[in-house]
Amino acid sequence: MAVLCLATYPEANSPAAAVNAVAVAKQLGSTLHAIAVNVDIPDVSNALSSYLLDLPNKIREVEATSRKHGKALLDAVAKEASEGAVTVTTQEIAAPPALMGDEAAKQCRYFDLCLVGMAPDNQTACMTAEALLFGAGRPTLLLRDATDVGALDHVVIAWDGSRVAARAVADARPFLERASKVTVVSVTDEKPLPGKDIGDRLAEGLRTRGLTVETASIQAGDLSIAAALQEHAIKIGGKLLVMGGYGHSRVRDFVLGGATEGVLADLRLPVLLSH
């Protein structure tokens, strides 16, 4: 059971999010539930603000635009699902601007996989993805609006032996079971790793499950960890990158940056994040 969260305000998702979400659901043989997250701005009952700025009217206009975007996106999902023979249900929710991501995360807890359409200039989608990653308790699959998702048949695992990386591998099981190839990648110059053979150990375990697995060790060099992982995945023909999300504290990631933050800021291929 996959769920697609659609941003409507201030930046709305593009219809490409519907196309890619349906494609993923079809590959997994899953149902798809699409949620349009509309904005609900609290009423401003200040006489002066109403007189000078006509705020109540502006609020109604913004909410109407948000609902219009949401309905168009849900219609696009329903049309795409019908053509792709995917079972789909739709839902509209409304929340104040600051709580839209949190409300979406609450809804997503009833499904197995969260889907988010991403575009470089859509900060709303980025904030939604982060809210789902931390609040849904479910893995979050980021899908680029700029390209069709294609067949996710070569899965690349970013492996550092951490708890969140192990969680991500477990959450990626539906994709791993359907993959024709799996590559385990470890970055050796970003931080101390718990051993030199960690990639081989994971690969051995995956092979016992009948998977075709290769391993690779790379160096990030001057690139960020997120860029290095994504570039290598694309170079070897990877279609899906699996990685743990925020392995250490959010405060440290805010100060130092991190792989998760880098992926959210510059997504280059489908990425499954798990926290």
C-alpha positions in Angstrom: 0.0 0.0 0.0 1.7 3.2 -1.3 0.6 6.7 -0.5 1.4 9.8 -2.5 1.4 13.2 -0.7 0.7 16.1 -3.1 1.8 19.6 -2.2 -0.7 22.4 -3.2 0.6 25.5 -1.4 2.6 27.7 -1.7 4.2 25.6 -4.5 2.1 22.8 -6.0 3.5 19.5 -7.4 3.5 19.0 -11.1 1.4 16.3 -12.8 4.6 14.3 -13.2 4.2 13.3 -9.6 1.1 11.5 -10.5 2.7 9.7 -13.5 5.7 8.5 -11.5 3.7 7.5 -8.4 1.4 5.3 -10.5 4.4 3.8 -12.3 6.0 2.8 -8.9 2.7 1.3 -7.6 2.3 -0.7 -10.8 5.9 -2.1 -10.5 5.2 -3.1 -6.9 1.8 -4.4 -7.6 0.5 -2.2 -4.9 -2.6 0.0 -4.4 -2.1 3.8 -4.4 -3.7 6.3 -2.1 -3.3 10.0 -3.1 -3.6 12.8 -0.6 -3.9 16.4 -1.6 -2.6 18.6 1.3 -4.6 21.8 1.0 -3.9 24.9 3.1 -6.3 26.1 5.8 -5.3 29.6 7.0 -6.7 30.6 10.3 -9.3 33.4 10.2 -8.0 36.9 10.9 -10.7 38.8 12.9 -8.9 42.1 13.2 -11.0 45.0 11.9 -8.1 47.1 10.9 -6.4 44.3 8.9 -9.7 43.6 7.2 -10.2 47.2 6.3 -6.6 48.0 5.1 -5.5 44.8 3.6 -8.7 42.9 2.9 -7.1 39.8 4.4 -10.2 37.6 4.7 -10.7 37.9 1.0 -7.0 37.2 0.2 -7.1 34.2 2.5 -10.2 32.8 0.7 -8.4 33.3 -2.6 -5.3 31.4 -1.4 -7.4 28.5 0.0 -9.4 28.3 -3.2 -6.2 28.2 -5.3 -4.8 25.5 -3.1 -8.0 23.4 -3.4 -8.0 23.9 -7.2 -4.4 22.6 -7.4 -5.2 19.7 -5.2 -8.3 18.7 -7.2 -6.3 18.9 -10.5 -3.6 16.7 -9.1 -6.0 14.1 -7.7 -7.8 14.0 -11.1 -4.4 13.4 -12.8 -3.6 10.5 -10.4 -7.0 9.0 -11.0 -6.7 9.2 -14.8 -3.1 7.8 -14.8 -4.1 5.0 -12.4 -7.1 4.1 -14.6 -4.9 3.9 -17.7 -2.3 1.8 -15.8 -4.8 -0.6 -14.2 -3.7 0.5 -10.7 -6.2 0.6 -7.8 -6.4 4.1 -6.5 -8.2 6.0 -3.8 -8.0 9.8 -3.1 -8.3 12.1 -0.2 -8.2 15.8 0.6 -6.9 17.1 3.9 -6.4 20.7 5.1 -4.0 22.2 7.6 -2.4 25.5 8.5 0.7 26.3 6.5 3.1 25.4 9.3 1.5 22.0 9.9 0.8 20.7 6.4 3.8 18.3 6.5 2.9 17.1 10.0 -0.7 16.4 9.0 0.4 14.5 5.9 2.8 12.4 8.0 -0.1 11.4 10.3 -2.1 10.1 7.3 0.9 8.2 5.9 1.3 6.0 9.0 -1.5 3.8 7.7 0.5 2.8 4.6 3.7 0.9 3.7 5.5 3.4 1.5 5.4 7.2 1.2 5.9 8.8 -2.3 6.8 12.5 -2.9 7.3 14.2 -6.2 10.4 16.5 -6.1 11.5 19.5 -8.2 14.5 21.8 -7.6 12.4 24.9 -7.1 9.6 23.3 -5.0 10.5 23.9 -1.4 7.0 22.8 -0.3 7.7 19.3 -1.6 11.1 19.3 0.1 9.5 20.2 3.4 6.8 17.6 3.0 9.5 14.9 2.3 11.4 15.8 5.4 8.2 15.8 7.5 7.3 12.4 6.2 10.8 11.0 6.8 10.7 12.0 10.5 7.0 11.8 11.2 5.4 9.0 9.2 7.4 6.0 10.5 7.5 4.8 7.0 10.1 4.8 4.2 9.9 7.8 1.9 10.6 7.5 -1.9 11.6 10.7 -3.6 10.8 10.9 -7.3 12.1 13.5 -9.7 9.4 15.4 -11.5 11.9 16.1 -14.3 12.1 12.5 -15.5 10.0 9.4 -15.8 10.8 7.0 -13.1 11.4 4.0 -15.4 12.0 0.5 -14.3 13.6 0.4 -10.8 15.5 -2.8 -11.6 19.0 -1.9 -10.5 19.0 -1.0 -6.8 22.1 0.8 -5.3 22.4 0.6 -1.5 24.5 3.3 0.3 26.0 1.2 3.1 28.0 2.4 6.1 26.9 -0.3 8.6 24.8 2.1 10.5 21.4 1.5 12.1 19.6 3.7 9.7 21.3 2.1 6.7 20.2 -1.3 8.0 16.6 0.0 8.4 16.7 1.3 4.8 17.8 -2.1 3.4 14.9 -3.8 5.3 12.4 -1.2 4.0 13.7 -1.6 0.5 12.8 -5.3 0.4 9.9 -5.0 -2.1 12.3 -3.3 -4.5 15.2 -5.6 -3.9 13.0 -8.7 -4.5 12.1 -7.3 -7.9 15.6 -6.1 -8.9 17.7 -7.8 -11.5 20.8 -6.4 -9.9 21.9 -4.9 -6.6 25.0 -2.9 -5.9 26.3 -2.2 -2.4 28.3 1.0 -2.3 30.4 2.3 0.6 32.1 5.7 0.7 35.5 5.3 2.4 36.7 8.9 2.9 33.7 10.5 4.5 33.8 9.0 8.0 35.3 6.0 9.9 33.5 2.8 8.9 33.0 -0.1 11.3 35.1 -2.4 9.1 36.7 -2.9 5.7 34.5 -5.8 4.7 31.1 -4.3 5.6 29.9 -4.1 2.0 30.9 -7.7 1.4 29.1 -8.9 4.5 25.9 -7.2 3.5 26.3 -8.6 -0.1 26.8 -12.1 1.2 23.6 -11.9 3.2 21.6 -10.6 0.2 23.0 -13.3 -2.0 21.7 -16.0 0.3 18.2 -14.4 -0.4 18.7 -15.1 -4.1 19.7 -11.6 -5.1 22.4 -10.8 -7.7 24.8 -8.4 -5.8 28.0 -6.6 -6.5 30.0 -4.3 -4.2 31.9 -1.1 -4.7 34.0 1.3 -2.5 34.2 4.9 -3.6 35.7 8.1 -2.4 33.7 11.3 -2.3 36.8 13.5 -2.8 35.7 17.1 -3.3 32.0 16.2 -3.8 29.4 16.1 -1.1 28.4 12.7 0.1 25.0 13.0 -1.5 26.5 14.1 -4.8 29.1 11.3 -4.8 26.5 8.6 -4.0 24.1 9.8 -6.7 26.8 10.3 -9.3 28.2 6.8 -8.8 24.7 5.3 -8.8 23.9 7.0 -12.2 27.4 6.1 -13.5 26.8 2.3 -13.0 23.3 2.4 -14.3 21.5 2.4 -10.9 17.8 3.2 -11.1 17.1 3.5 -7.3 19.4 4.6 -4.5 18.6 3.3 -1.0 20.0 5.1 2.0 19.4 5.8 5.6 18.0 9.2 6.5 19.7 11.4 9.1 21.9 9.0 10.9 22.9 11.5 13.6 21.1 14.4 15.2 19.1 16.9 13.2 21.1 19.7 14.9 24.4 18.3 13.7 23.0 17.8 10.2 21.8 21.4 10.3 25.2 22.6 11.2 27.4 20.3 9.1 25.1 19.3 6.3 24.5 15.6 5.5 23.7 13.1 2.9 20.0 13.4 3.5 20.0 17.2 3.3 22.1 17.0 0.1 19.6 14.6 -1.5 16.6 16.7 -0.6 18.4 19.8 -2.1 19.6 18.1 -5.3 17.8 14.9 -6.2 19.2 13.2 -9.3 17.5 9.9 -9.4 14.8 8.1 -7.3 16.0 7.8 -3.7 14.4 5.7 -0.9 15.1 7.3 2.5 14.4 5.5 5.7 14.8 6.9 9.3 
